[in-house]
């Protein structure tokens, strides 16, 4: 016995203008690293920016300005990278596999370690032998130390990026 079956298909197409955020990226190792890098960068920039002596000669504040410049560049690029990975699932899956992220994290870690060490070295040299240190000395030392911790986070990101790049 045979029966006849008729199948009706209906195709519905909808478009949406909803803006989706890739919250799952924040749960990954690179996402967590970027959040910590942004937080430490904001704190270091806030401290060093507050204690820069704007009334002294320009030569006196070169290490602080150099650190401020590099830390701000690191903060901006990391924030843009995090925002692009949050706003696009495709970006979050493609960008980590590129050489760009490897070079970015390597360059940022190199620049940040140079500026942090330069800041710490100059602060100690300027205040050597004084019983009363300059205004904000301890805070500037803390900011330089935060720069070194942030450098370690960028090195971790760089190592993770190299592994991801090689897996391709």
Backbone torsions as a table, in degrees:
resi	resn	phi	psi	omega
1	UNK	NA	133.8	179.7
2	UNK	-119.5	144.7	177.5
3	UNK	-122.9	154.0	-179.6
4	UNK	-106.3	129.7	-180.0
5	UNK	-119.1	132.6	177.5
6	UNK	-110.2	126.1	-179.7
7	UNK	-108.9	127.2	176.3
8	UNK	-107.5	131.1	177.8
9	UNK	-115.9	138.7	178.0
10	UNK	-126.0	125.9	-179.3
11	UNK	-104.7	126.2	178.2
12	UNK	-118.2	128.7	179.0
13	UNK	-116.5	128.0	177.2
14	UNK	-127.3	149.9	173.7
15	UNK	-121.2	148.3	-179.5
16	UNK	-134.0	152.4	177.1
17	UNK	-113.1	23.1	-179.9
18	UNK	-69.3	142.7	178.5
19	UNK	-98.7	113.0	-176.9
20	UNK	-98.3	140.3	178.8
21	UNK	-111.8	132.0	-179.3
22	UNK	-82.2	77.8	-176.9
23	UNK	-68.0	-25.1	179.6
24	UNK	-61.9	-24.9	178.7
25	UNK	-65.2	-31.0	-179.6
26	UNK	-68.6	-16.6	179.5
27	UNK	-90.4	-7.5	-179.6
28	UNK	-85.9	164.5	179.3
29	UNK	-60.3	-46.9	178.1
30	UNK	-64.2	-34.7	178.9
31	UNK	-65.9	-42.5	178.3
32	UNK	-65.4	-42.1	177.9
33	UNK	-60.2	-43.3	-179.3
34	UNK	-65.2	-37.5	177.3
35	UNK	-62.6	-46.6	179.1
36	UNK	-65.1	-38.1	177.5
37	UNK	-62.6	-40.6	179.5
38	UNK	-67.5	-43.8	-179.8
39	UNK	-63.3	-48.8	179.8
40	UNK	-64.0	-37.5	177.8
41	UNK	-63.8	-42.0	178.2
42	UNK	-63.0	-43.3	-179.9
43	UNK	-65.0	-45.9	-179.1
44	UNK	-63.7	-42.5	179.2
45	UNK	-66.2	-41.4	178.6
46	UNK	-61.6	-42.3	-178.8
47	UNK	-69.1	-50.6	-175.4
48	UNK	-68.8	-33.4	177.8
49	UNK	-68.7	-33.0	179.2
50	UNK	-71.5	-35.7	-174.0
51	UNK	-100.6	12.8	175.5
52	UNK	-71.2	128.4	-179.5
53	UNK	-80.8	98.3	-176.6
54	UNK	-77.3	-8.7	-177.4
55	UNK	-94.4	-6.3	-177.6
56	UNK	-96.4	179.7	-179.7
57	UNK	-69.3	158.8	-176.2
58	UNK	-66.2	-32.8	-179.5
59	UNK	-64.8	-28.5	-175.6
60	UNK	-71.0	-29.8	-173.8
61	UNK	-108.4	17.3	-179.7
62	UNK	-60.8	-45.5	179.8
63	UNK	-61.6	-39.6	179.0
64	UNK	-65.1	-43.2	179.9
65	UNK	-67.6	-37.8	177.4
66	UNK	-63.1	-45.1	178.0
67	UNK	-63.5	-42.2	179.3
68	UNK	-62.1	-41.9	179.5
69	UNK	-63.3	-49.0	-177.2
70	UNK	-68.7	-43.1	179.9
71	UNK	-64.0	-36.6	177.6
72	UNK	-68.2	-41.5	177.4
73	UNK	-62.1	-41.7	177.6
74	UNK	-63.5	-43.0	-179.3
75	UNK	-63.8	-44.6	-178.4
76	UNK	-64.9	-47.2	-177.7
77	UNK	-67.2	-38.2	178.6
78	UNK	-67.6	-39.6	178.2
79	UNK	-64.9	-42.7	178.1
80	UNK	-64.2	-40.1	178.2
81	UNK	-64.7	-42.3	178.4
82	UNK	-65.0	-43.8	-179.9
83	UNK	-63.9	-39.1	179.3
84	UNK	-68.2	-34.7	177.8
85	UNK	-74.6	-28.7	177.6
86	UNK	-75.8	-33.9	-175.2
87	UNK	-85.2	-14.7	-176.7
88	UNK	-143.1	122.9	177.5
89	UNK	-68.1	-36.2	178.7
90	UNK	-64.1	-41.2	178.5
91	UNK	-63.4	-42.9	-179.1
92	UNK	-63.8	-25.8	180.0
93	UNK	-94.7	-23.9	-176.5
94	UNK	-93.7	-46.5	-173.6
95	UNK	-58.6	-42.1	179.8
96	UNK	-61.6	-19.1	-179.2
97	UNK	-88.9	0.6	-177.3
98	UNK	-97.5	161.7	178.1
99	UNK	-72.2	-20.7	-179.4
100	UNK	-56.6	-46.5	-177.0
101	UNK	-67.4	-36.5	177.6
102	UNK	-62.4	-48.7	179.8
103	UNK	-66.8	-38.1	179.4
104	UNK	-61.8	-52.3	-177.7
105	UNK	-67.0	-36.1	176.4
106	UNK	-63.8	-44.2	179.5
107	UNK	-66.7	-44.3	-179.7
108	UNK	-63.5	-40.9	179.4
109	UNK	-66.6	-39.0	178.7
110	UNK	-64.9	-48.3	-179.2
111	UNK	-64.6	-40.2	-178.1
112	UNK	-70.0	-37.6	177.9
113	UNK	-68.1	-38.0	177.9
114	UNK	-63.7	-45.8	-178.1
115	UNK	-70.2	-35.5	179.4
116	UNK	-68.1	-45.9	179.4
117	UNK	-65.6	-40.5	177.5
118	UNK	-61.7	-43.4	178.8
119	UNK	-62.1	-48.4	-178.5
120	UNK	-63.9	-42.6	-179.5
121	UNK	-63.4	-44.6	-179.4
122	UNK	-68.7	-38.2	178.6
123	UNK	-63.8	-44.3	179.8
124	UNK	-66.5	-40.8	-179.2
125	UNK	-67.1	-38.6	-179.8
126	UNK	-67.9	-33.0	-174.2
127	UNK	-105.2	10.1	-179.3
128	UNK	-68.3	130.3	177.5
129	UNK	88.6	-6.2	178.5
130	UNK	-93.8	141.3	175.5
131	UNK	-84.2	-30.0	177.2
132	UNK	-110.4	118.0	-177.2
133	UNK	-82.8	165.7	177.8
134	UNK	-64.4	163.1	-178.4
135	UNK	-61.0	127.0	177.0
136	UNK	78.1	19.1	-177.5
137	UNK	-57.4	-51.8	-178.0
138	UNK	-64.1	-37.4	179.3
139	UNK	-67.9	-38.1	178.0
140	UNK	-67.8	-37.8	175.7
141	UNK	-62.6	-42.4	177.7
142	UNK	-63.0	-40.2	178.6
143	UNK	-63.8	-41.7	176.0
144	UNK	-64.3	-37.3	177.2
145	UNK	-66.8	-39.2	175.3
146	UNK	-62.7	-35.6	175.8
147	UNK	-62.1	-39.2	177.9
148	UNK	-69.3	-38.1	176.3
149	UNK	-65.1	-41.5	177.7
150	UNK	-64.5	-34.5	175.1
151	UNK	-60.6	-42.4	177.9
152	UNK	-61.8	-38.0	177.5
153	UNK	-67.2	-38.6	176.8
154	UNK	-67.4	-34.5	176.3
155	UNK	-66.6	-41.1	175.2
156	UNK	-60.7	-42.3	177.5
157	UNK	-63.6	-38.0	179.4
158	UNK	-65.8	-43.7	178.3
159	UNK	-62.6	-44.3	178.5
160	UNK	-64.3	-37.3	178.9
161	UNK	-66.5	-38.9	177.9
162	UNK	-63.6	-43.4	178.6
163	UNK	-63.4	-41.9	179.1
164	UNK	-67.5	-39.4	179.2
165	UNK	-63.5	-40.7	-179.1
166	UNK	-70.2	-32.7	176.4
167	UNK	-70.1	-28.9	173.2
168	UNK	63.8	NA	NA
